[in-house]
């Protein structure tokens, strides 16, 4: 089984120097960014009682439909 580190190095080695520098800059930003711990959605719903099951299903469908796509060119 290939480790995550090995996969990262493999991809890194395929990049030109400018791409490697951008990746390094991004990695440096990530290491300085604190991990934000949130609340599970279920606990928020239970605490507020605002959302019914149908509304939650509709929100989940809308997120899956419109928000789970990556614009790879948007990172350039």
SVG drawing of the C-alpha trace seen along z (x, -y; Angstrom):
<svg xmlns="http://www.w3.org/2000/svg" viewBox="-40 -32 52 34">
<polyline fill="none" stroke="black" stroke-width="0.4" points="0.0,0.0 1.3,-3.4 1.4,-5.9 0.0,-9.4 3.6,-10.8 4.7,-8.7 1.7,-9.8 2.5,-13.5 6.1,-13.1 5.2,-11.3 2.9,-14.2 5.4,-16.8 8.1,-15.3 5.8,-15.6 5.5,-19.4 7.7,-22.1 9.5,-24.4 6.8,-27.1 4.1,-24.6 6.4,-23.1 6.8,-26.6 3.0,-27.2 2.5,-23.9 5.1,-24.8 3.5,-28.2 0.1,-26.5 1.6,-23.9 3.2,-26.7 -0.2,-28.4 -1.9,-25.2 0.6,-24.5 0.0,-28.0 -3.8,-27.7 -5.4,-26.5 -7.8,-23.6 -11.3,-24.8 -13.5,-22.3 -17.2,-22.7 -20.3,-21.2 -21.9,-18.2 -25.0,-19.2 -27.2,-16.9 -26.4,-18.7 -27.2,-22.1 -30.5,-20.8 -31.4,-19.3 -30.5,-22.5 -32.5,-24.8 -35.3,-22.5 -35.6,-24.8 -35.1,-22.3 -37.4,-19.5 -36.2,-16.3 -37.5,-17.4 -35.7,-20.8 -32.4,-19.0 -32.8,-16.6 -33.4,-19.6 -30.3,-21.4 -28.2,-18.3 -29.4,-17.7 -28.7,-21.4 -25.2,-21.1 -24.4,-17.9 -25.8,-19.3 -24.0,-22.7 -21.2,-22.8 -19.2,-19.6 -17.5,-20.5 -14.0,-21.7 -13.0,-24.4 -9.3,-23.4 -8.6,-26.4 -9.9,-28.7 -6.8,-27.9 -4.5,-29.4"/>
</svg>
